[in-house]
C-alpha cells in the first residue's frame, strides 16, 4: 500500500532547496571575492565563466537544440549585462564588506520596477513608490557607513560599483521572464557563460593572467557553486510558488555576513543591519498590491 503524501513535508523541500541554492551563491560570492583580490575582478569572472562553460557544455549538448533568433538575442543581451554586472560587483566587493555589498544589491528589484515602466509600459503602483523611498533611506544609511572614516575614495568607488552592478542586474531582470519561459535553466546558464567568455576574451590576454594552482581552485569552486545554486533554485521554483520562495532570497545577507566574518574577518555593523532592514522592508512594501512581480525579487548574486 502506498504511503500517504505528507503535504507539509512536500512544501518544505522547495524552501530548503531555495535556501541551499542561495547559500551556495553567497559562499560563491566569498570565493570569488578571494579570487578577485588575487587575480582582479575581470580575470576572476573570465576564468570562472570558462570553467562554468566547461561544466555546462555536456548537459546543454544533450539537448541538441539551438535557440531561435529572438531568444538567442535575449541570451546575448543578458550575457553582456551579466558580464558588466559581475565585474562591477566583484570589483566593488573587494572594497567593502561582503554583507554590505549583498545588502546594497537588494535594491535591484526596485530598479527593475522603474525600468519595466520605461521599457514595457508597466504601471508603477503608489505603494511601490513609497517602498522605493524606504529602500533608498536604507541605501543612504549603508552609504554613510561605507564612506565614513578611513574608506575615502575606495569606499565611494566600491559603493558606486555595487549600485551600478545592481542597475545592470535590474535591466537583465526585465528580460528574464521572456528568457525563462522559453529556455531551460541549463540553456540559460550555458549561454550566460558562453557570452561572458566571448565578450571578455579579446581583453583576456591583457587583463586575465593565467591563474596559479590556488587561483584555479578558487575559480573552479566558484563555478561549481554557481552551477549547483542554479540547479537548486530552478528545482525549487518548479515545485513552489514564487511568492513562497521570494522571502528566502533575503537569507543571502545572513550567509554573506557569515562568510565575510569567517573568511575576511569583516564585522557586521548596526548601520549595515539597519540599512539592509530598510531595503528589505521597501521591497516587501513594493511587492504587495501590484508592486514588483514576485519573480523580479532577488539580487545580483543570483546571476553572478
Secondary structure, 3 states (H helix, E strand, C coil): CCCCCCHHHHHHHHHHHHHHHHHHHHHHHHHHHHHHHHHCHHHHHHHHHHHHHHHHHHHHHHHCCCCCHHHHHHHHHHHHHHHHHHHHHHHHHCCCCHHHHHHHHCCHHHHHHHHHHHHHCCCCCHHHHHHHHHHHHHHHHHHHHHHCCCCHHHHHHHHHHHHHHHHHHHHHHHHHHHHHHHCCHHHHHHHHHHHHHHHHHHHHHHHCCCCCHHHHHHHHHHHHHHHHHHHHHHHHHCCCCHHHHHHHHHHHHHHHHHHHHHHHCCCCCHHHHHHHHHHHHHHHHHHCCCCCCHHHCCCHHHCC
